């Protein structure tokens, strides 16, 4: 018989950074940066590129590509990630949505 647990579960807001206690503005910034990072990583993976080939395409060094693959999101600005995607031929559209509270 399983032991009883006193673990409390709380529904997610949909933004892990908000759930971690960041301010709403910072949480939105971090979430956007994370999403862009995932887009760059998926592009590298989907095209089955080596880190050297990805670096040439994205206009960055191989160690920077390694940072992307390892998920080191704190090392990249939104601008840098958008520039990398543009160099890879990816166009982004912006959709403004209200932040749910």
C-alpha positions as CSV (number, residue, x, y, z in Angstrom):
1,X,0.0,0.0,0.0
2,X,1.5,3.4,-1.0
3,X,2.4,5.7,1.9
4,X,0.4,8.9,2.2
5,X,2.1,12.1,1.0
6,X,1.7,15.7,2.0
7,X,2.9,17.0,-1.3
8,X,0.9,20.0,-2.5
9,X,0.5,20.5,-6.2
10,X,-0.1,23.9,-7.8
11,X,-1.2,24.5,-11.3
12,X,1.3,26.1,-13.6
13,X,0.8,29.6,-14.9
14,X,2.0,28.4,-18.3
15,X,5.3,30.3,-17.8
16,X,7.9,28.4,-15.7
17,X,9.8,31.6,-15.0
18,X,6.7,33.2,-13.5
19,X,6.2,30.1,-11.5
20,X,9.7,30.4,-10.2
21,X,9.0,33.9,-8.9
22,X,10.4,36.2,-11.6
23,X,8.4,39.4,-12.2
24,X,5.8,39.2,-15.0
25,X,8.0,41.3,-17.3
26,X,11.2,39.3,-16.7
27,X,9.3,36.0,-16.9
28,X,8.0,37.0,-20.4
29,X,11.5,38.0,-21.5
30,X,13.0,34.8,-20.3
31,X,10.3,32.7,-21.9
32,X,10.7,34.4,-25.2
33,X,14.5,34.0,-25.1
34,X,14.1,30.3,-24.2
35,X,11.7,29.7,-27.1
36,X,14.1,31.4,-29.6
37,X,16.9,29.2,-28.2
38,X,14.8,26.1,-28.8
39,X,14.1,27.2,-32.4
40,X,17.8,27.5,-33.1
41,X,18.6,24.2,-31.5
42,X,15.9,22.4,-33.4
43,X,17.1,24.0,-36.7
44,X,20.6,22.6,-36.0
45,X,19.1,19.2,-35.2
46,X,16.5,19.0,-38.0
47,X,19.2,19.9,-40.6
48,X,21.5,17.4,-39.0
49,X,24.4,19.9,-39.0
50,X,27.7,19.5,-37.2
51,X,28.5,22.3,-34.8
52,X,31.1,23.6,-37.2
53,X,28.6,23.8,-40.1
54,X,26.0,25.3,-37.8
55,X,28.5,27.9,-36.7
56,X,29.2,28.9,-40.3
57,X,25.5,29.2,-41.1
58,X,24.6,31.1,-38.0
59,X,27.6,33.4,-38.1
60,X,29.0,32.4,-34.7
61,X,31.9,30.4,-33.3
62,X,31.6,26.6,-32.7
63,X,31.8,27.2,-28.9
64,X,28.7,29.4,-29.2
65,X,26.9,26.6,-31.1
66,X,27.9,24.3,-28.3
67,X,26.3,26.7,-25.8
68,X,23.1,26.5,-27.8
69,X,23.1,22.7,-27.9
70,X,23.8,22.6,-24.2
71,X,20.9,25.0,-23.5
72,X,23.0,27.8,-22.0
73,X,20.2,30.3,-22.6
74,X,21.8,32.9,-20.2
75,X,24.6,33.4,-22.7
76,X,22.4,34.8,-25.5
77,X,20.3,37.9,-26.0
78,X,17.1,37.9,-27.9
79,X,18.8,40.0,-30.6
80,X,21.6,37.4,-31.0
81,X,19.1,34.5,-31.3
82,X,17.0,36.4,-33.9
83,X,20.1,37.3,-35.9
84,X,21.1,33.6,-36.0
85,X,17.7,32.5,-37.1
86,X,17.7,35.2,-39.9
87,X,21.1,34.0,-41.1
88,X,19.6,30.5,-41.4
89,X,16.8,31.9,-43.5
90,X,14.1,31.8,-40.9
91,X,11.7,34.8,-40.8
92,X,9.9,35.5,-37.6
93,X,6.5,37.1,-37.2
94,X,5.5,38.8,-34.0
95,X,2.1,38.3,-32.5
96,X,1.1,40.4,-29.5
97,X,-1.1,38.5,-27.0
98,X,-2.4,39.7,-23.6
99,X,-0.5,38.2,-20.7
100,X,-2.9,36.0,-18.7
101,X,-2.8,36.6,-15.0
